[in-house]
Amino acid sequence: MSSADLPAIPSQRVVEALAAKLRRRQVVGSRDAALETVFVLRQVIAKARFQNIHQLVVLIKNVGRTLAQAQPKEHSVGNIVRRLLHLVREEYNNAIKSNAPTRPRSLTIANFVLQGQPRKASLVTKAESSLVLNENDPDDPDSFAKTLKPVLMEAIQDTLDELDTVYESIGRNAKDHIHSDEIILTLGKSKTVEMFLKQAAHYHKFTVIVAETGPSYGGHEMAQSLSSIGISTFLVPDSSIYALMSRVNKVILGAHAILANGGMFAVSGSLMAATAARAHSTPIVVCAGQFKLTPLWNLYHEYGALDFADPSSVLGFDEGDLVDKVDVLNPYYDYVQPDLVDAYVTNDGDHPPPSIYRLIKESYDDEDNEL
């Protein structure tokens, strides 16, 4: 298909507005970036005109590429686009299969595994059997879009509902990971970890040590929030992490992105805490929504995400004698290797790092790894 046949991006102004916000760091954080991306994709698809599945996939990829290039370090933007592309192909393939004559499937181990839950599979097939798609219909060019759009809007709404309830879904597992009289260590401000700890407080009494995570000092807000509901909380400087680790029962961290090898990008200081925990054989649990699963590997150097904040918060310009003599780095994130993590707690259950690759293969299509 030539470029002239490809659909232009409707609501281009909305796409460019979000790209500008991402570029200027006006939208920061995995969940906020994911929500904004879903809202933009819903507007684009609602106004789009397409006659076949190829045009729709190219349209979504163009939007995703524009947003991902605006801020490559917000991996959740690309993850949401990949997830939607996977759902689009899934709905399309189900509709094609329901309209095609059925053939008996040979009984093999591979087919048995792919079958999954027979009851669930039969319900899905029954619900989608009425979807009839007419691609490239010369009599009614919009018939394909009119038929598929309601299904896509439903899939987008399901994604929004998942993002809206991600904290509650992860928090349901809290009572199984945190027990009475335990001492928990966490770093900085993570909404996921905060809700996880607050949910556990309904069942057990425990103590939380919060590292302040300079120079952002997000731990101050975290400690205040936890202590406000009665959780015994201590705020400590980052330099005390190793000294206190021998008293800690469990380290609970948040994640910015979970990579295909089971490693993760997390707030700066997480690698130090994880290394100290491993030296003391303290288990490390990471709380993160599945929208943070990223089909990418650590393409940067071993210990960082190559994403840096303003160095003036580390060494101000009023230190004129030093500023001219040193290079100051203020990294946003650390890269934590998969062998330092014991378990990932997601809104779809608990998973060890080696199973992350399987989850990514189930959530995304291989052709969308590069948008």
KEKE-825189 format. One record per atom (N, C-alpha, C): x, y, z; residue in three letters. Coordinates in steps of 0.1 Angstrom, whole numbers, plus 2048, in hexadecimal, padded with zeros to 3 digits. Layout:
XYZala...
***
This chain:
8087F4800met800800800met80980C800met8068167F8ser80E8227F7ser80B82B802ser814835804ser81283F80Fser80584780Dser801849801ala7F58517FEala7E984A803ala7E983C804asp7DE835808asp7DD834817asp7E783881Eleu7E783782Dleu7DF842833leu7D783F83Dpro7CF84A843pro7D785484Bpro7D3860849ala7DA86B851ala7D586A860ala7DD86F869ile7D986E877ile7CF87887Aile7C287487Dpro7B887E882pro7BC883890pro7B788F893ser7BA8958A0ser7C98978A2ser7D089B897gln7DE89C897gln7E28A78A2gln7D98B08A4arg7DC8BB8AEarg7DD8B48BCarg7D48AB8BFval7D48A48CCval7E189C8CEval7E58958C4val7F188D8C4val7FD8968C7val7FE8A18BFglu80A8AA8C1glu80A8B18CEglu7FE8B48D4ala7FD8BA8E1ala8038B18ECala7FF8A48EBleu80489A8F5leu8138988F3leu8188988E6ala8268978E3ala82E8A28EAala8288AE8E9ala82F8BA8EEala8308B98FEala8258B4904lys8258B3912lys82F8A8917lys83089E90Fleu83A893913leu848899911leu84A8A0906arg8578A6903arg85C8B090Earg8528B7914arg8558C191Earg8558BC92Carg8528AF92Darg8518A993Aarg8458AE942arg83B8B393Bgln82E8B7942gln8268AB946gln8288A093Fval822893943val82D88A947val82E887954val83987E95Aval833873961val838867960gly83385C967gly82D85295Egly82F845960ser82A83A957ser81B83A956ser81483B961arg80583A960arg7FF84695Aarg80485295Dasp7FF85E957asp80185F948asp80D85B944ala81085A936ala80885092Fala805844935ala7FD83A92Fala7EE83F92Eala7E9845938leu7DB84A937leu7DA85492Cleu7E385E92Bglu7E2868921glu7E3862913glu7EB857911thr7EC850904thr7DF84A901thr7D984390Aval7CC83D907val7C2847903val7C185290Aphe7B785D907phe7B98618F8phe7C68648F4val7C98688E7val7C585E8DDval7C98518DFleu7C68478D6leu7B78458D4leu7AF8478DFarg7A18458DEarg79B8508D5arg7A085D8D6gln79C8688CDgln79F8658BFgln7AC8608BDval7B085E8AFval7A88538A8val7A68488AFile79F83D8A9ile7908418A7ile78A8488B0ala77C84C8AFala77A8548A2ala78485D89Elys782865892lys78985F886lys78F854887ala79784F87Cala78E848871ala793848865arg78C84185Aarg796837854arg79282B854phe79B82084Fphe792815849phe79880F83Egln791805837gln7957F7839gln7A17F5840asn7A67E8842asn7AF7E884Fasn7B37DC853ile7BB7DB85File7C97E185Eile7CE7E1852his7DC7E7850his7DC7F6852his7D27FD84Dgln7D180B84Fgln7CF80F85Egln7C7807865leu7C5809873leu7D280787Bleu7DA7FD878val7E67FA87Fval7F080587Cval7F1809870val7FB81486Cval7F7821873val7EA824874leu7E683087Bleu7EA830889leu7E7825890ile7EB82489File7FA8258A0ile80181E898lys81081E899lys81582C896lys80F83488Dasn81484188Basn81284A897asn80784989Eval8048508AAval80E84C8B5val81083F8B6gly81983A8C0gly82783E8BEgly82C83E8B1arg8398428AEarg83B8518B2arg8318598AFthr8338688B2thr83486A8C1thr82C8638C9leu82C8658D7leu83985F8DDleu83D8538D8ala84984C8DEala8558548DBala85685A8CFgln8628628CCgln86386F8D4gln8578748D8ala8578808E0ala85D87E8EDala85B8738F3gln861870900gln865861901gln87085D8FCpro87484E8FBpro875848909pro877850914lys87984A921lys86C847928lys86084C923glu853848928glu84F83B921glu853830925his85182391Ehis84281F91Ehis83B824927ser82C820928ser82582591Cser829830915val823835909val82382A8FEval82F8258FCgly83081B8F1gly82980E8F6gly82980B903asn8237FE907asn8147FF905asn80D80A907ile7FF80C905ile7FC80A8F6ile8048108EEval80280F8DFval8038008DBval80D7FA8E0arg80F7EB8DCarg8047E38E1arg7FF7E68EDarg7F47DE8F3arg7E77E08EAarg7E57EC8E6leu7D97EF8DDleu7DA7E88D0leu7E67E88CAleu7E87E18BDleu7E67D28BFleu7EA7CD8CAhis7E77BF8CDhis7D87BC8CEhis7D17C58D4leu7C37C38D6leu7BC7C48C8leu7C07CE8C0val7BB7D08B3val7BC7C38AAval7C87BD8AAarg7CA7B18A2arg7C27A58A8arg7C17A58B5glu7BA79A8BCglu7AB79B8B8glu7A57A78B8glu7977A88B4glu7957A58A6glu79E7A989Dtyr79D7A788Ftyr79E79888Ctyr7A8791892asn7AA78388Fasn79E77B894asn79977F8A0asn78D7778A5asn78177989Basn77F785896ala77478788Cala77777F880ala78377E87Bile78677786File784768871ile78876387Dlys786755880lys778751882lys77075A887ser76275788Aser75A75687Dser75F75E872asn75875D865asn75D75285Casn76974D860ala76E742857ala76873585Cala76872B852pro76371E856pro76C717860pro76771186Athr76F70B875thr7746FD870thr7816FB874arg7876EE871arg78B6E887Earg78A6DB87Fpro78E6D488Cpro79D6D688Epro7A06D989Aarg7AE6DB89Earg7B46CE8A3arg7C06CB89Eser7C66BF8A3ser7CB6C08B1ser7CA6B58B8leu7CD6B68C7leu7DD6B48C8leu7E36BF8CBthr7F16BF8CEthr7F46C78DBthr8006C58E1ile8036CC8EDile8036DB8EBile8086E08DFala8086EE8DDala7FA6F48DCala7F16ED8D5asn7E36F18D4asn7DC6F18E2asn7DF6E78EAphe7D96E68F7phe7DD6F2900phe7EA6F68FFval7EF702907val7E870F901val7E77108F4leu7E271C8EEleu7D371E8F1leu7CC7128F3gln7BE7138F5gln7BA71B902gln7C371A90Cgly7C1721919gly7B471C920gly7AC725925gln7A072192Cgln79571F922gln790713921pro786710917pro779718918pro77471A925arg768722927arg76A730923arg775736927lys777744923lys779746914lys78073C90Eala78273D8FFala77473C8F8ala76C7338FDser75F7318F6ser75673E8F7ser757744903leu74F750905leu75375B8FCleu76075D8FBval7667678F2val7627658E4val7637598DFthr75F7568D1thr7507588CFthr7487558D8lys73A7578D7lys7367668D6lys73D76E8DEala73A77C8DEala73F7838D2ala74977D8CBglu74F7848C0glu74A77E8B2glu7417748B3ser73D76D8A7ser73477689Eser72E7818A3ser72578989Cser72D794894ser73A796897leu7427A0891leu74679D883leu7407A4879val7437A186Aval74A7AD865val7577AB860leu75F7B685Bleu7607B584Cleu75D7C1845asn75E7C2837asn7697CC834asn7757C6830glu7817CF82Dglu7807D481Fglu7847E081Dasn7857E680Fasn7787E5807asn76D7E880Easp7607E7807asp75E7F37FEasp75D7F17F1pro75C7FD7E9pro74E8047EApro7447FC7EEasp7368027EFasp73580A7FCasp73C806807asp73B80D814asp74980D81Aasp752816816pro76081681Bpro76181782Apro75781D831asp75781E83Fasp752812847asp74E808840ser7477FD847ser7517F6850ser75D7F484Cphe7677ED855phe7697F5862phe76B802860ala76D80B86Cala76180B875ala75580C86Flys74980C877lys7477FF87Flys74B7F4879thr7497E7880thr7537E588Bthr7607E9889leu76B7E6892leu76C7F189Dleu7687FD89Blys76A8088A5lys7638058B2lys7578008B2pro7517FD8C0pro7597F38C8pro75E7E98C1val7667DF8C8val7737E58CDval7797EE8C5leu7857F58C9leu7837FE8D5leu7788058D4met77580E8E0met7738068EDmet76D7FB8EBglu76B7F28F7glu7797ED8FCglu7827EA8F3ala78F7E68F7ala7977F18FEala7967FD8F8ile79C8098FEile79780C90Cile78A80A90Egln78480C91Bgln789802925gln78A7F6920asp7907EB929asp79E7EF92Easp7A67F5925thr7B37F9928thr7B3805932thr7AA80E930leu7A881993Aleu7A4814947leu79B80A948asp796805954asp7A27FE95Casp7AA7F7954glu7B67F095Aglu7C07FB960glu7C2806959leu7CB81095Eleu7C481796Bleu7B781996Aasp7B081F976asp7B1817982asp7B1809981thr7B080198Cthr7BD7F998Fthr7C87FE989val7D57F798Aval7DA7F7999val7D88029A0tyr7DC8029AEtyr7D57F99B7tyr7C77F89B5glu7BF7EF9BDglu7C27E19BAglu7C47DE9ADser7C77D09A9ser7D47CB9AFser7DE7D39AFile7EB7D09B5ile7EA7CF9C4ile7E27D89CAgly7E17D89D8gly7DA7CC9DEgly7D27C59D6arg7CC7B99DBarg7D67AE9E0arg7E17AE9DAasn7EB7A49DDasn7F47A89E9asn7F27B49EFala7FB7B99F9ala7FB7B1A05ala7F07ACA0Alys7EF7A4A16lys7F7797A15lys7FA792A09asp801786A07asp810788A07asp815795A06his823798A05his82879FA12his81F7A5A19ile8237ADA25ile81C7A6A31ile8247A4A3Bhis81F79DA47his8217A5A54his81B7A1A5Eser81B7A9A6Bser8297AAA70ser82C7B6A75asp8397B9A7Casp8457B9A73asp8437B9A66glu84E7BAA5Cglu8537C9A5Bglu85F7CAA57ile8657D7A54ile8677D8A45ile8617E1A3Eile8617E3A30ile8697EFA2Cile8727EEA22leu8797F9A1Dleu8747FCA0Fleu872809A0Cthr86F80E9FFthr87681B9FCthr87581F9EFleu87D82B9EBleu8738359E5leu8758429E8gly86E84C9E1gly85F84C9E1gly8598529D7lys84A8539D6lys84684A9CAlys83F8409CDser8398379C3ser82A8359C7ser8218399BElys8138389C1lys80F8299C2lys8158219BAthr8128139BAthr81680C9C8thr82280F9CCval82780A9D8val81F8109E4val81C81D9E3glu8148239EEglu80781C9F0glu7FF81A9E5met7F28139E6met7F48059EBmet7FF7FE9E7phe8027F09EBphe8047F09FAphe80B7F99FFleu80E7F9A0Eleu8017FDA16leu7FA806A10lys7ED80AA17lys7E37FFA17lys7E37F7A0Dgln7DA7ECA0Cgln7DE7E1A16gln7EB7DFA17ala7F07D5A21ala7ED7D9A2Fala7ED7E6A32ala7EA7ECA3Fala7DD7E8A45ala7D37E4A3Chis7C67E0A40his7C77D2A47his7D17CBA44tyr7D27BDA49tyr7DD7BBA54tyr7E87C2A53his7F37C0A5Bhis7F97CDA61his8007CCA6Clys8077D8A71lys8167D6A6Elys81C7DFA68phe82A7DEA64phe8317ECA64phe83E7ECA62thr8457F8A62thr84C7FAA54thr84B807A4Fval85180AA42val85C814A44val868811A3Eile87381AA3Eile873820A30ile87282DA2Eval872834A21val87F83CA1Fval886838A15ala892840A12ala88E84CA0Aala894858A0Eglu88F865A09glu8928679FAglu89B85F9F4thr89E8609E6thr8A186E9E1thr8AD8739E5gly8B28809E0gly8B787E9D2gly8B78899CApro8B38979CFpro8A489A9CDpro89C8919C8ser88E8949C6ser8878949D3ser88B88C9DDtyr88688A9EAtyr8778879EAtyr87387E9E1gly8668799E0gly8628719ECgly86C86C9F4gly8698649FFgly86286CA0Agly864879A0Bhis85D881A15his84E881A13his849882A07glu83B881A04glu836873A07glu83E869A03met83985BA06met838858A14met84285DA1Cala84185AA2Bala836861A31ala83386DA2Dgln828875A33gln81A86EA2Fgln819869A23ser80D863A1Fser80A856A27ser81584EA29leu813841A30leu810843A3Fleu81784DA45ser815850A53ser808856A56ser80285CA4Cser7F5863A4Eser7E9859A50ser7EB84CA4Cile7E1842A4Eile7E5838A59ile7EF83CA61gly7F3834A6Cgly7FE829A6Agly804829A5File80F81FA5Dile81C825A63ile82281CA6Bser82F820A72ser839823A67ser83E82FA66thr846833A5Athr85383AA5Fthr85E837A5Aphe86B83EA5Dphe871843A50phe874850A50leu87B856A44leu88A856A47leu892851A3Dval8A0850A40val8A8855A33val8B485AA35pro8BC85EA29pro8C0852A21pro8C3854A14asp8C7849A0Casp8D4842A11asp8DD849A17ser8E9844A1Cser8E7839A27ser8DB838A2Dser8D982FA38ser8D4822A33ser8D1820A26ile8CB814A21ile8D2807A24ile8DF807A21tyr8E77FBA24tyr8E87F8A33tyr8E9802A3Bala8EA800A49ala8DE7FAA4Fala8D27FEA4Aleu8C57FAA4Fleu8C07ECA49leu8C77E8A3Emet8C27DDA36met8C17D0A3Fmet8CA7CEA48ser8CB7C2A50ser8BE7C1A59ser8B77CCA5Barg8AB7CCA63arg89E7CAA5Aarg8A07CCA4Dval8947CCA44val8907BEA40val8837BBA40asn87E7AEA3Casn87B7ADA2Dasn8787B9A27lys8747B9A19lys8767C7A13lys87B7C7A06val87C7D49FFval8717D49F4val8697DF9F4ile85E7E09EAile8617ED9E2ile8627EB9D5leu8667F69CCleu85B7F89C1leu85B8039BCgly8538069B0gly85B8059A3gly855805997ala85D80498Bala85880E981ala861814979his85D81D96Ehis85B815962his86280A95Fala860801954ala8667F4957ala8607E9953ile8657DC955ile8697D6947ile8757D2946leu87B7CF939leu8797C0936leu87C7BC92Aala8797AE925ala8817A492Cala88D7A8931asn89679E937asn89379D946asn8897A494Bgly8857A3959gly88B7AE962gly8947B695Cgly8997C2963gly8907CD963gly8937D8969met88A7E396Amet8927F196Bmet88B7FB967phe88F80996Aphe88780E975phe88E812980ala88781798Cala88D824991ala88782A99Aval88C83799Fval89B8369A4val8A28409A1ser8B08409A5ser8B283D9B4ser8BB8349B6gly8BD82F9C4gly8B88219C6gly8B081C9BCser8AA80E9BDser8B58049BCser8BF8079B3leu8CA7FD9B1leu8D27FC9BEleu8D48079C5met8DC8069D2met8D47FE9DCmet8C78009DDala8BF7F99E6ala8BE7EA9E3ala8BD7E79D6ala8BC7D99D2ala8C97D29D4ala8D47D99D2thr8E27D29D4thr8E47D09E3thr8E07D99ECala8E17D89FAala8D87CC9FFala8CC7CB9F9ala8C27C19FDala8C87B39F9ala8CE7B29EDarg8D47A59E9arg8DF7A19F2arg8E77AB9F7ala8F27A8A00ala8ED7A2A0Dala8E17A6A11his8DB7A2A1Ehis8D1797A1Bhis8CF792A0Fser8C5788A0Cser8B778CA0Fser8B4799A0Dthr8A779EA0Fthr89F79EA03thr893798A03pro88B7979F6pro8877A59F1pro8867A69E4ile8827B39DDile8767B09D5ile86B7B89D8val85F7B79D1val85C7C49CAval8587C39BDval8567CF9B5val8477CF9B1val8417DA9B4cys8327DC9B1cys8317E59A4cys82B7E099Aala8297E798Dala81E7E2985ala8177EA97Egly80C7E6975gly8117E0969gly8097D7963gln80E7D0957gln8107DA94Bgln80B7E694Bphe80D7EF940phe81C7F4940phe8237F194Blys8327F494Blys83A7EA945lys8357DE941leu83D7D493Aleu8417D992Cleu84E7D992Athr8537DF91Ethr85B7D5916thr8587D3909pro85F7C8901pro86C7CD8FCpro8747D3905leu8817D9902leu88B7D490Cleu8987D4908trp8A37D0911trp8AA7DD915trp8B37DB91Fasn8BB7E7923asn8C57EA919asn8C27F4910leu8CB7F7906leu8D580290Aleu8D5806916tyr8DE81091Btyr8E9809923tyr8F181192Bhis8FB80B932his8F580393Ehis8FE7FC945glu8F97F294Fglu8F17F795Aglu8F580395Ftyr8EF80796Ctyr8E681396Btyr8E181895Fgly8D882395Fgly8CF823953gly8C582B953ala8BC82C948ala8BF83793Fala8CA83E941leu8CF849938leu8C4854937leu8BE857942asp8B4862943asp8B886A94Fasp8BA87794Dphe8C087F957phe8B788B95Aphe8B788F967ala8AF89B96Bala8B98A796Cala8B38B2971asp8BB8BE972asp8C68BD97Dasp8D38BF979pro8DD8BD983pro8DE8C798Epro8D78D398Cser8D88DD996ser8D28D99A4ser8C98CF9A4ser8C48CA9B1ser8CE8C29B8ser8D98BE9B2val8E48B79B8val8EF8C19BCval8F38C99B3leu8FD8D39B5leu8F88E09AFleu8F48EA9B7gly8EF8F69B2gly8F98FF9ACgly8F59089A4phe8FE91299Dphe90491C9A7phe8FF91C9B3asp9059259BDasp9139209C1asp9159139BFglu92290D9C2glu92B90F9B6glu92E91C9B3gly93591F9A7gly9439199A5gly94A9179B0asp9589129B0asp9589039ABasp94D8FC9AFleu94C8EE9ACleu9468EB99Eleu93C8F399Aval9358F198Eval93E8F0982val9488F8981asp9518F8976asp95B8ED976asp95C8E5981lys9668DB982lys9608CD981lys9538CB982val94E8BE983val9428BC979val93F8B0975asp9338AD96Dasp9298A6977asp91E8AC978val9148A7982val90989F97Aval90689397Eleu8FB88B978leu8F1889983leu8E488A97Easn8D9888987asn8CF87E97Fasn8D2871980pro8C9868978pro8BB86697Epro8B2865975tyr8A4862979tyr8A385497Ftyr8A884A977tyr8A683C97Atyr8B283497Btyr8B1829982asp8BC81F983asp8B781397Basp8C080B975tyr8BD7FE96Ftyr8C07F4979tyr8B67EC97Dval8B77E1987val8B67D4980val8C17CC981gln8C27C097Agln8B77B697Egln8B37AC976pro8A97A397Apro8AD79A985pro8BA797987asp8BE78E992asp8BD79499Fasp8BA7A19A0leu8B97A89ADleu8AA7A99B1leu8A17A59A9val8927A69ABval88D7979AEval8857969B9asp87F7899BCasp8727879B6asp8697919B5ala85C7909B0ala85679D9ABala84E79D9A1tyr8477A899Ctyr8387A69A0tyr8327B09A7val8247AF9AAval81D7B89A1val8147B3998thr80D7BA98Ethr7FE7B9990thr7F67C0988asn7E87BF989asn7E37B2983asn7EC7A997Easp7E879C979asp7EF791981asp7F379498Egly7F978A996gly80878C998gly80E78299Fasp81D7839A2asp82577B997asp830781994his83877A989his84777C98Dhis84F77198Bpro85E77398Dpro863779980pro86F77F981pro875786975pro87677D969pro87A77096Apro87A76895Epro86D767956pro86276995Cser855767955ser85177494Fser85877F950ile85478C94Aile85478B93Bile85E784935tyr85E783927tyr85277C921tyr84D772928arg84076B924arg834775925arg83477D92Fleu829786931leu829790925leu835795921ile83679E917ile832798909ile83578C907lys8317858FBlys8227838FAlys81C782906glu80D781906glu80678E904glu80D799908ser8067A6908ser8087AE8FBser8137AB8F4tyr8177B38E8tyr81A7A98DCtyr8197AF8D0asp81D7A88C4asp82C7AB8C1asp8337A18BBasp8417A38B8asp8437AE8AEasp83A7B08A5glu83D7BA89Aglu83B7C98A0glu8367CA8ACasp8357D78B2asp8407DB8BCasp84A7D38BDasn8557D68C6asn85C7E38C2asn85D7E58B5glu8627F28B0glu8567F98AAglu8528048B0leu84680B8AAleu84A81389Eleu
***
